[in-house]
Structure formats: C-alpha cells, structure tokens
C-alpha cells in the first residue's frame, strides 16, 4: 500500500530547531512481513523519501556550537558518568567485533545525524549530537571475537522511551546502523506505529535523523549482522 502526501514549505519546530524542506512529493510505503520484497521479515514503514530529504538547521547558536564541539571530542567527559534518572536493564546483545579503540567510535558527520558513540573503560556512551545529553551507557566485553552487552543504563524521562524492550531495540539499532553501517528498521512504539505516516516520519527523524529509514514496532533485534552479511553475499552471487 502506497500513501502519498504532498508538502510545500514544511517547517517543523522542535526545541529551537527548525527542520525545513522544499517542495517535494513523499511516498510512505507499508511492507508486510510476508511481502516478497521485504528482506527484514517484519512489518515496517518505509519513510526514506522524508528522512533522506530533510535538511536541519539550528536556530540557536549554542546548539550548533555544541554539535561542533562534540564532533571533535573523544568523549572523555562522559567517563564515570551515568545517564540522569537512569535505570538498569538486562539484555543479551551480541555482535561480531574484535574490539574498539578508546575515544570516539562514531561521530555524527552532519546535523542530520543525531548521535555520537564513545568508548571508555569498557563502556559505550550513547550521546545526542545536538545537546550532548548522555542517553545510554552500556558495559561491554569482547569475547571470542564478539562484542557482548549484558546491561544498559538508560535515562528515564517523559521524552524518551520508558519501555525496556524499546530501549534495548534502540541500543541495538544505534550499534547496527551507526557503528556497523547496516540499514535496518528502527524502533517505534506500538502506539506510534498507529499514527499517520507523516507523524511516524517526523518522530523517527527527531530520534535518528537520516539514519531512520524503516520504522517498525516489531522486534528489530532479530535482523542480525550475520543475516545482513548473508543477504549481501546472496545478492552478490546473483549478480
């Protein structure tokens, strides 16, 4: 099913941030899990026509300054810190990875990307690129060429996910999409997925910027790095 929206001179304001878009036609496409062309085997909404065409500008000079400063940082200021009002969630996230260099392991290259990831003293720190807010801290270990995460310290406030499953899915998505550069569905809540596609796209862009391509309320952790590699190899063999 294809849902069309025509937009002209869209301006969305959020916490002093203006998102501006020129005249374009957007196509929001729903895919069912059993659709032949659906490589993820889960229901999702393709919002790329929106998120890949948005241009973000900061109306507050302090936001732009924070973004530039963090982009040059090694994240040492987050060592020994915990997210505000945090709670600890147990999980079992495993990825093929031999190790990580201390410091910045992912730097947002532009303001359309909303996260930085730092690594210090066996912890990953997930930080919002515009504000510098520490959202998640995960203790990591490297075992037999695998990266293992058993727990997540995550901030709790009314503007963030307060569902443990969604928080786990978000950390999983951030690692796969930012660190491992895999285009996979990003998490949205079961409530959000019932909204109009435009609202889903706006919310997704606010959370994940241009990394938001496919919105899903299902368990996005099931699409593993190994499945992605198998898919790429299978596609290459067919060519």
Residue pairs with C-beta under 8 A, 6 or more apart in sequence:
1 29
1 30
2 27
2 28
2 29
3 27
3 28
3 29
3 30
3 197
4 25
4 26
4 27
4 28
5 25
5 26
5 28
5 197
5 198
6 25
6 26
7 21
7 23
7 24
7 25
7 26
8 23
9 21
9 22
9 23
10 19
10 20
10 21
11 18
11 19
11 20
12 18
12 19
12 202
13 19
14 206
16 58
16 59
16 60
16 63
17 56
17 57
17 58
17 59
17 60
17 63
17 130
18 56
18 57
18 58
18 59
19 54
19 55
19 56
19 57
19 205
20 55
20 57
21 53
21 54
21 55
24 49
24 53
26 49
26 50
26 53
26 198
26 201
27 46
27 49
28 45
28 46
28 47
28 49
28 50
28 197
28 198
28 200
28 201
29 45
29 46
30 43
30 44
30 45
30 46
31 37
31 38
31 40
31 43
31 44
31 45
31 46
32 38
32 43
33 41
33 42
33 43
33 218
38 44
39 231
40 184
40 185
40 214
40 216
40 223
41 222
41 223
42 185
42 216
42 218
42 219
42 220
42 222
42 223
43 216
43 217
43 218
44 185
44 214
44 215
44 216
44 218
45 193
45 197
45 200
45 214
45 215
45 216
46 213
46 214
47 197
47 200
47 201
47 204
47 205
47 212
47 213
47 214
47 215
48 213
48 214
50 198
50 201
50 202
50 205
51 201
51 204
51 205
51 208
51 209
51 210
51 212
51 213
52 210
52 213
54 112
54 205
54 209
54 210
55 112
56 111
56 112
56 209
57 111
58 64
58 67
58 111
58 130
63 130
63 131
64 111
66 130
66 131
66 132
67 108
67 111
67 129
67 130
69 132
70 108
70 116
70 127
70 129
70 132
71 107
71 108
71 116
71 129
73 104
73 116
73 118
74 102
74 103
74 104
74 118
75 103
75 104
75 116
75 118
75 119
75 120
75 125
75 127
76 103
76 120
78 118
78 120
78 125
78 127
78 134
78 137
79 120
79 121
79 123
80 121
81 125
81 134
81 137
82 134
82 137
82 153
83 134
83 135
83 136
83 137
83 153
83 154
83 155
84 134
84 155
84 157
85 155
85 156
85 157
86 137
86 153
86 154
86 155
86 156
87 153
87 154
87 156
88 151
88 152
88 153
88 154
89 151
89 152
89 153
89 154
89 164
89 167
89 168
90 150
90 151
91 149
91 150
91 151
91 152
91 168
91 171
92 149
92 150
93 148
93 149
93 168
93 171
93 172
93 175
93 221
94 146
94 147
94 148
94 149
95 146
95 147
95 175
95 176
95 180
95 225
96 145
96 146
96 147
96 225
96 226
97 142
97 145
97 146
97 147
98 142
98 145
99 142
100 119
100 124
100 140
100 142
100 147
101 119
102 119
102 120
103 118
103 119
103 120
104 116
104 117
104 118
105 117
105 118
105 119
105 124
105 179
106 115
106 116
106 117
106 178
106 179
107 116
108 114
108 115
108 116
108 129
108 209
110 210
111 129
111 130
111 209
112 209
112 210
113 129
113 178
113 209
113 210
113 211
114 128
114 129
114 130
114 206
114 207
114 208
114 209
114 211
115 126
115 127
115 128
115 129
115 174
115 178
115 208
115 211
116 126
116 127
116 128
116 129
117 124
117 125
117 126
117 127
117 174
117 175
117 178
117 179
118 124
118 125
118 127
119 125
119 140
122 139
122 140
122 141
123 137
123 138
123 139
123 140
124 136
124 137
124 138
124 140
124 149
124 175
125 134
125 136
125 137
126 134
126 135
126 136
126 137
126 138
126 171
126 174
127 133
127 134
127 135
128 135
133 155
134 155
135 154
135 155
135 160
136 152
136 153
136 154
136 155
136 167
136 170
136 171
136 174
137 152
137 153
137 154
138 149
138 151
138 152
138 153
138 171
139 149
139 150
139 151
140 147
140 148
140 149
141 147
141 148
141 150
142 148
149 171
152 167
152 168
152 171
154 160
154 161
154 167
156 162
161 167
161 170
161 187
161 189
163 189
165 219
166 187
166 189
168 221
169 187
169 219
169 220
169 221
170 186
170 187
170 207
172 220
172 221
173 184
173 185
173 186
173 187
173 208
173 220
176 182
176 184
176 225
176 228
177 183
177 184
177 186
177 208
177 211
178 211
180 225
182 225
182 228
183 213
183 214
184 214
184 220
184 223
184 228
185 213
185 214
185 215
185 216
185 218
185 220
185 223
186 204
186 207
186 208
186 211
186 212
186 213
186 214
186 215
186 216
186 220
187 216
187 217
187 220
188 200
188 203
188 204
188 215
188 216
188 217
189 217
190 217
192 199
192 200
192 203
192 215
192 217
193 200
193 215
193 216
193 217
195 203
200 215
201 212
201 215
204 212
204 215
205 212
